[in-house]
Amino acid sequence: MSKLNLGVLIFAIISLLFFSQCKLNKESVLIQDLFELRIYKFENKTQEAKMEEFLEKAFIPAMKRNNIQNIGVFKHLPEYQDSLKQIFVLYPIQASSQFGQISETIYQDSILQKEGDIYINTPYNAPLFERQELILLKPFKGMPFLRPSSLKDDRSDRVYELRSYESPSYSLLRNKIEMFNEGGEIELFEELGFNAVFYAEVLAGSRMPNLMYMTTFKNMESRDTLWKSFFESPQWKVLVDDPYYANNVSKVDIFFLTPTPYSDY
């Protein structure tokens, strides 16, 4: 090999390594270790209104001051809500060591202690919420990050669909997760334009073993049209008829949500 050709080869290899590293660094900014989903439950509208004010004016700003960004806050769509009143708060964390520690860190924030005192120190007979559930989520390798919706329409009509799939056993949960990743279910959602926010396995929660994922639609009509296309697609029919993936889901819960004005999603 001539010196000229050898030099060209070395330059090409170095360039490839450089651009590969640039791409990795760009993607690593998006990739998160884990997510947390807080679900606040209320007995009445007064509790719900007070909690919303606390989240918007005190708690969410305190989270952002402590470098917790990309926070989604959602409520049930009124027309699809039963008597249960809830607020969902979704955000990334960097390591499992942070699980359950966010509240302790945030409540040490001096500004929060001052501005949120009326909410933090509510009397025993006027609690801010009835109960809180904290769910720890591990993103699928097929989409290892939280992604804001690419939709640019008016958010007042937007539908966020949160789904929970329970499995009869952990081995069948692994099988369902494989169906999303290697089986191509995530790929099909992407091709059809479901605008997923996340796909994740539940590592700690009240409905285990289960997975959860969230998709986004312009409105309910768009949601119904896309799900119809999904179930009619040849790719889905191959997957659902494959005996390898049989019986891997035993229960499905669906929540139709709308973003609050102060949600990042």
C-alpha positions in Angstrom: 0.0 0.0 0.0 1.4 3.4 -0.9 2.0 6.1 1.7 -0.7 8.2 0.1 -3.3 5.4 0.3 -2.3 4.6 3.9 -2.7 8.2 4.9 -6.1 8.4 3.3 -7.1 5.2 5.2 -5.9 6.5 8.5 -7.7 9.8 8.0 -10.9 8.0 7.1 -10.7 5.8 10.3 -10.0 8.8 12.5 -12.9 10.7 10.9 -15.3 7.8 11.4 -14.3 7.5 15.1 -14.7 11.2 15.6 -18.2 11.5 14.0 -19.3 8.3 15.8 -18.3 9.8 19.1 -20.1 13.0 18.3 -23.3 11.0 17.6 -22.9 9.1 20.8 -22.4 12.3 22.8 -25.5 13.8 21.2 -27.6 10.8 22.0 -26.2 10.4 25.6 -27.7 13.8 26.4 -31.2 12.3 25.8 -30.7 8.9 27.4 -31.9 8.6 31.0 -31.3 5.8 33.5 -34.8 5.7 35.0 -38.1 7.6 35.2 -40.4 8.3 38.1 -44.1 8.6 37.8 -46.0 10.2 40.8 -49.7 9.7 40.9 -51.5 12.0 43.4 -55.0 10.9 44.4 -57.7 13.3 45.7 -61.0 13.0 47.5 -62.4 16.3 46.3 -61.8 19.2 43.9 -60.5 21.5 46.7 -57.6 19.1 47.3 -57.0 18.9 43.6 -56.9 22.7 43.1 -54.6 23.2 46.0 -52.2 20.5 44.8 -52.2 22.0 41.3 -51.2 25.4 42.7 -48.5 23.8 44.8 -47.1 21.9 41.8 -47.1 24.9 39.5 -45.9 27.6 41.8 -43.6 25.7 44.2 -42.8 22.1 43.6 -42.1 22.0 39.9 -39.9 25.2 40.0 -38.0 23.6 42.9 -37.4 20.5 40.9 -36.0 22.5 38.1 -33.7 24.5 40.4 -32.3 21.1 41.5 -31.6 20.1 37.8 -34.6 17.9 37.3 -35.9 18.9 33.9 -38.4 17.7 31.3 -41.3 17.3 33.7 -44.7 16.2 32.5 -47.8 17.0 34.5 -51.1 15.5 33.4 -54.8 15.2 34.5 -57.6 13.0 33.3 -59.5 14.2 30.3 -62.8 15.4 31.9 -65.0 13.5 29.5 -63.2 10.2 30.3 -62.8 10.7 34.0 -64.8 8.8 36.5 -65.1 9.8 40.2 -61.4 9.2 40.7 -59.4 12.5 40.7 -55.7 12.2 40.0 -52.7 14.2 38.8 -49.7 12.4 37.1 -46.2 13.8 37.3 -43.5 12.3 35.1 -39.8 13.1 35.1 -36.3 11.5 34.6 -33.8 10.6 37.2 -30.2 9.7 36.6 -29.7 6.7 38.8 -31.6 4.1 40.9 -30.0 5.7 44.0 -32.2 8.7 43.4 -35.4 6.7 43.6 -37.6 7.9 46.4 -35.0 10.6 47.3 -36.4 13.4 45.1 -38.9 14.6 47.8 -36.2 14.8 50.4 -33.9 16.8 48.1 -36.6 19.1 46.9 -38.1 19.8 50.3 -34.7 21.1 51.5 -34.9 23.8 48.9 -35.0 27.1 50.8 -37.3 28.9 48.3 -39.8 26.0 48.4 -39.8 26.0 52.2 -40.8 29.6 52.1 -43.2 29.7 49.1 -44.7 26.3 49.7 -45.0 26.4 53.5 -48.8 26.7 53.4 -49.0 23.5 51.4 -46.2 21.5 53.0 -47.5 22.1 56.6 -51.2 21.6 56.0 -53.2 20.7 59.1 -54.0 17.0 59.7 -57.7 17.5 58.9 -57.0 19.3 55.6 -54.4 17.2 53.7 -53.1 18.3 50.3 -54.0 14.9 48.8 -55.5 11.6 49.8 -52.7 9.3 48.8 -49.6 9.3 46.5 -48.2 6.4 44.4 -44.6 6.5 43.3 -43.7 4.2 40.3 -40.1 3.5 39.2 -39.7 3.0 35.5 -36.8 1.6 33.4 -37.0 2.6 29.7 -36.9 0.0 27.0 -33.7 -0.2 25.0 -35.8 0.5 21.9 -36.3 4.0 23.2 -34.2 4.7 26.2 -35.3 8.3 26.9 -38.3 10.6 27.6 -39.4 12.4 24.4 -41.7 15.4 24.3 -44.4 15.1 21.7 -43.5 16.4 18.2 -47.1 17.6 17.8 -47.4 21.4 17.2 -51.1 21.8 17.5 -53.2 23.4 20.2 -52.6 21.3 23.4 -56.2 21.8 24.6 -57.3 19.0 22.3 -54.3 16.8 22.7 -54.6 13.3 24.1 -51.9 11.6 26.1 -52.7 7.9 26.4 -51.0 6.1 29.3 -51.2 2.3 29.2 -50.3 -0.3 31.8 -49.9 -3.9 30.6 -49.8 -6.5 33.4 -48.4 -10.0 32.8 -49.1 -13.3 34.6 -45.4 -13.8 35.4 -42.0 -12.1 35.1 -41.0 -14.4 32.2 -44.1 -13.4 30.3 -43.4 -9.8 31.0 -39.9 -10.3 29.5 -41.6 -11.8 26.5 -43.9 -8.8 26.1 -41.0 -6.4 26.4 -39.1 -8.4 23.7 -42.3 -8.1 21.6 -41.9 -4.3 21.8 -38.1 -4.2 21.2 -37.0 -7.1 19.0 -40.5 -8.0 17.8 -41.0 -4.6 16.2 -44.0 -3.2 18.1 -42.1 0.0 18.9 -41.0 0.3 15.3 -44.6 -0.1 14.2 -45.8 2.7 16.6 -43.1 4.9 15.2 -44.0 4.2 11.6 -47.7 5.0 12.2 -46.9 8.3 14.1 -48.0 7.4 17.7 -45.6 10.1 19.1 -44.5 8.0 22.1 -43.2 9.8 25.2 -41.8 6.6 26.7 -41.9 2.8 26.9 -40.8 1.3 30.2 -40.7 -1.6 32.6 -42.1 -1.0 36.1 -39.3 -1.7 38.6 -41.4 -0.7 41.6 -45.1 -0.1 41.7 -48.5 -1.6 42.8 -49.4 -3.6 39.7 -46.2 -5.6 39.1 -45.2 -7.4 37.0 -46.1 -4.8 34.4 -44.9 -2.3 31.8 -46.2 1.2 31.0 -46.0 3.4 28.0 -47.4 6.8 26.9 -48.4 7.9 23.4 -49.7 11.3 22.1 -52.4 12.2 19.6 -53.7 15.5 18.1 -57.2 14.6 19.4 -59.4 11.6 20.2 -60.4 11.2 16.6 -56.8 11.0 15.5 -56.1 8.5 18.3 -59.0 6.2 17.2 -57.8 6.3 13.6 -54.2 5.5 14.4 -55.2 2.5 16.7 -57.4 1.2 13.9 -54.4 1.4 11.5 -52.3 -0.4 14.1 -54.6 -3.3 14.6 -55.2 -3.7 10.8 -51.5 -3.6 9.9 -49.9 -6.8 8.5 -47.0 -6.4 10.9 -49.2 -6.5 14.0 -51.2 -9.4 12.7 -48.0 -11.4 12.3 -47.0 -10.5 15.9 -50.3 -11.2 17.6 -50.7 -14.5 15.8 -47.2 -15.7 16.7 -47.5 -18.4 19.4 -44.2 -17.3 20.8 -45.9 -14.1 22.1 -49.1 -15.7 23.3 -50.7 -14.9 26.7 -48.0 -12.3 27.7 -50.6 -9.7 28.9 -53.3 -10.5 31.5 -54.7 -7.0 32.1 -54.7 -3.6 30.4 -55.4 -0.3 32.0 -55.8 2.8 29.9 -55.8 6.4 31.0 -56.7 9.3 28.7 -54.8 12.4 29.9 -54.4 16.1 29.1 -51.4 18.2 29.8 -51.5 21.0 32.4 -50.5 24.5 31.2 -47.2 24.1 33.2 -46.3 20.7 31.8 -43.2 20.4 29.6 -45.0 17.8 27.5 
